[in-house]
Amino acid sequence: MSGIVTTNDADLAEQLKFLQNAVGAVPGPFECWLLLRSSKTLAVRMERHAHNAQRIAEYCQQHPSIKTTLYPGLASHPQHAIAARQMSGFGGMISIELGSLERATNVTKKLRIFTLAESLGGVESLVCHPVSMTHGSIPKDQRERLGVTDGLIRLSCGIEDVEDLLEDLENAL
């Protein structure tokens, strides 16, 4: 992954320049080559991420043990209409609510193709349990106000065969 930060604020630009120098926020030649190489297949990978996520979200939405499925490609998503106007695809990220810490933990342990990981967004399918990972240090009341409950897991749908991913989820659920 790569990105850019720009500003027209001189003070902020100075702070960014200091950070860039202090932490080395400049990719090396190999990383730049990898970025250029991977950009050639980005469109086809994103199409597959979105296709897989749509199918998985539809499956999750109808599954009796999943309380809520959040994916902008579903008509039930609160911002679906906005996403449909602004996006050509709905991406690969899905949030599902399983109802309890125990259930979320059990499902993440049983998954075989989806790998437990904190950093999402690779070509492989990954799962995150925010309460025990990325949001673990946030007080429970604040997490819950943000919708990060004990039973929430996030699925980053990769480019594997969608039928294999659906079977993995079914087995875990």
C-alpha positions in Angstrom: 0.0 0.0 0.0 1.1 3.5 -0.6 -0.4 7.0 -0.4 0.3 10.7 -0.4 -0.3 13.5 2.1 -0.7 17.0 0.8 -1.5 20.3 2.5 -1.5 24.0 1.8 -0.8 24.7 5.5 2.8 25.7 6.0 2.9 24.7 9.7 1.4 21.3 8.9 3.8 20.9 6.0 6.7 21.5 8.3 5.5 18.9 10.8 5.0 16.4 8.0 8.5 17.1 6.7 9.9 16.5 10.1 8.0 13.2 10.5 9.1 12.1 7.0 12.7 12.7 7.9 12.4 11.2 11.4 10.5 8.0 10.5 11.6 7.5 6.9 8.2 7.7 5.3 9.7 7.2 1.9 9.5 3.9 0.1 12.6 2.2 -1.1 13.2 1.3 -4.8 12.0 -2.3 -4.3 8.8 -1.1 -2.6 8.2 1.3 -5.5 8.8 -1.4 -8.0 6.3 -3.7 -6.2 3.7 -0.9 -6.2 4.1 -0.2 -9.9 3.9 -4.0 -10.6 0.8 -4.5 -8.5 -1.0 -1.4 -10.0 -1.2 -3.3 -13.3 -3.6 -5.8 -11.8 -5.5 -3.6 -9.4 -8.7 -3.3 -11.4 -9.2 -7.0 -11.9 -8.3 -7.7 -8.2 -10.8 -5.1 -7.0 -13.5 -6.5 -9.3 -13.0 -9.9 -7.7 -12.9 -8.5 -4.1 -16.2 -6.8 -4.7 -17.8 -9.8 -6.5 -16.8 -12.1 -3.6 -17.9 -9.6 -0.9 -21.3 -9.1 -2.5 -22.0 -12.9 -2.6 -20.7 -13.3 0.9 -22.7 -10.4 2.2 -25.9 -11.7 0.6 -25.2 -15.1 2.3 -24.5 -13.5 5.7 -27.6 -11.4 5.5 -29.8 -14.4 5.2 -27.9 -16.6 7.7 -30.0 -17.3 10.8 -27.1 -17.0 13.3 -25.9 -13.6 12.0 -27.7 -10.7 13.6 -26.6 -7.9 11.3 -24.6 -7.7 8.1 -23.1 -4.3 7.1 -22.0 -4.0 3.5 -22.6 -1.0 1.2 -23.6 -3.3 -1.6 -26.7 -4.5 0.3 -29.9 -2.5 -0.1 -30.3 -2.8 3.7 -27.2 -0.8 4.3 -28.0 2.7 5.7 -25.8 4.4 3.1 -26.5 2.1 0.2 -28.0 4.8 -2.1 -25.0 7.1 -1.5 -22.5 4.3 -2.1 -24.4 3.2 -5.3 -24.1 6.8 -6.6 -20.4 7.2 -5.7 -18.9 3.8 -6.3 -18.4 1.5 -9.3 -18.0 -1.4 -6.9 -18.7 -1.8 -3.2 -15.3 -3.2 -2.1 -14.3 -6.2 -0.1 -15.0 -5.3 3.5 -18.0 -6.7 5.4 -18.9 -6.4 9.1 -21.1 -9.0 10.7 -22.6 -9.0 14.2 -22.7 -12.5 15.8 -24.3 -11.4 19.2 -21.6 -12.3 21.7 -17.9 -12.4 22.4 -18.0 -16.2 22.7 -19.7 -16.6 19.3 -17.3 -14.2 17.6 -14.3 -15.9 19.1 -15.5 -19.3 18.2 -16.2 -18.4 14.6 -12.8 -16.7 14.0 -11.1 -19.8 15.4 -13.0 -22.2 13.2 -12.3 -20.3 9.9 -9.7 -22.0 7.7 -9.5 -19.9 4.6 -10.2 -16.5 6.2 -7.0 -15.9 8.3 -7.2 -13.9 11.6 -5.2 -10.7 11.0 -5.2 -7.1 12.2 -4.2 -5.6 8.9 -6.9 -6.1 6.3 -7.0 -5.5 2.6 -4.6 -8.1 1.0 -5.5 -10.4 -1.8 -6.1 -13.2 0.7 -9.3 -13.4 2.8 -8.8 -12.1 6.3 -10.9 -11.8 9.4 -10.6 -9.3 12.3 -12.3 -9.3 15.7 -11.9 -5.6 16.6 -12.7 -5.9 20.3 -9.8 -8.3 20.9 -7.5 -6.7 18.3 -7.6 -3.2 16.8 -10.0 -1.6 19.3 -9.0 -3.6 22.4 -7.6 -0.5 24.2 -10.8 1.6 23.7 -13.1 1.5 26.7 -16.2 -0.7 26.2 -18.8 2.0 26.5 -17.0 4.1 23.9 -16.6 1.1 21.5 -20.2 0.3 21.8 -21.2 3.9 21.0 -19.2 3.5 17.8 -20.9 0.1 17.0 -17.8 -1.9 17.9 -19.5 -4.6 19.9 -18.1 -7.9 21.4 -19.8 -9.9 18.7 -18.6 -7.9 15.7 -16.2 -9.4 13.2 -14.9 -7.9 10.0 -14.3 -9.9 6.9 -11.8 -8.8 4.3 -12.9 -10.8 1.2 -10.0 -11.9 -0.9 -9.8 -13.1 -4.5 -10.0 -16.9 -3.7 -12.9 -18.9 -5.2 -16.1 -17.5 -3.7 -17.6 -21.0 -3.2 -14.6 -22.0 -1.0 -15.1 -18.8 1.0 -18.8 -19.5 1.5 -18.1 -23.0 2.6 -15.5 -21.8 5.1 -18.0 -19.4 6.6 -20.7 -22.0 6.7 -18.4 -24.5 8.5 -17.3 -21.8 11.0 -20.9 -20.7 11.7 
